[in-house]
Structures are given as C-alpha cells and as structure tokens.
Amino acid sequence: MKSFLKFALYLSIALNTTGVFAAGNSHHFPGVFVGYTHAQSETEFTYGFEYEYKFNQSWGVGAIYEKVDDAHHGDGVSVKVAKLFYHPTSNLRFGIGFGEEKIGGYHPHTEDLYRISASYEHHVGQFGIAPTIAVDFIDGEEAYVFGIALVRPF
C-alpha cells in the first residue's frame, strides 16, 4: 500500500506540471515506463519501454515492451504489444493494440493480448511526462496497467 501512495503522489505531481513546450515536428517518441499492473487481485511493479512513430499530428504507430517480474506468483510476465495511436489534441493519446503475454516459470506459455490505452503528455523542457492507463484483455481476463512514461521526442 505504501508503494501505491508513493505512486499516487508522483502521478499528482506530474499532472500539475506547468512548464510546457510543443514537440514540434518530431516523429520519434521513445520512452521509459514505470508503474503497476493489477490482475487477479494482485498488484505488481511494472517497467518497460515504449516507442511511437507519428505520421502526422493525429496518427502514429508503435510498440511496447513491459516486464512484471513478480506476476503469476513470482513466475514473471513479459508483454509485447504493437499499437496504433490517435491524438485528438497535442497532449492526449489513445491507443489500441495487439500482442502477447509471455508467462515464465516451470510451465512457460504465451497468450494473445489486446490492449486499449489513454495517456496525457506534459512537456517539460525536452521531455514529456505521460501518465498512462491501459487495459489488457487476455484469455477472458483483464489486467489494468497504470503508471508514468518519460518520453524524449526527436
């Protein structure tokens, strides 16, 4: 619970950031993600990488890789997702994607995954801070992913 309160504080600070700049003509948006995944009554620390290539101001494609070391009773999970992004405004981003969840342990296996997501990016200096929430649909179950991405457009 202490970790969740710390995360909520960081998220609150990120949402109230005031320094803003426009990403301009950037097409590449790599980022690092940290947060939590909640699935099957368990909440575990999640980290990963994301990348988006923006075709224009409204549309982009990308990929996400996330790791949840303690998920599935310590077996660990890795998630890979290819995504399509829509930007209705310069800061808001919606995504939909398809990928796989790979579960480790003594009986490793892979399952298909569908993801929907939303994020709101605050620009600070040359970086973007993007609080993000996503829902993964995996074999009739849902996993909720929430956290913050630090993005460096170029």
Secondary structure, DSSP 8 states (H G I E B T S, - for coil): -HHHHHHHHHHHHHHT-------TT--EEEEEEEEEEEETTEEEEEEEEEEEEESSSSEEEEEEEEEETTTTTTT-EEEEEEEEEE-SSSSEEEEEEEEEEEE-SSS-EEEEEEEEEEEE-EEETTEEEEEEEEEEEETTEEEEEEEEEEE---
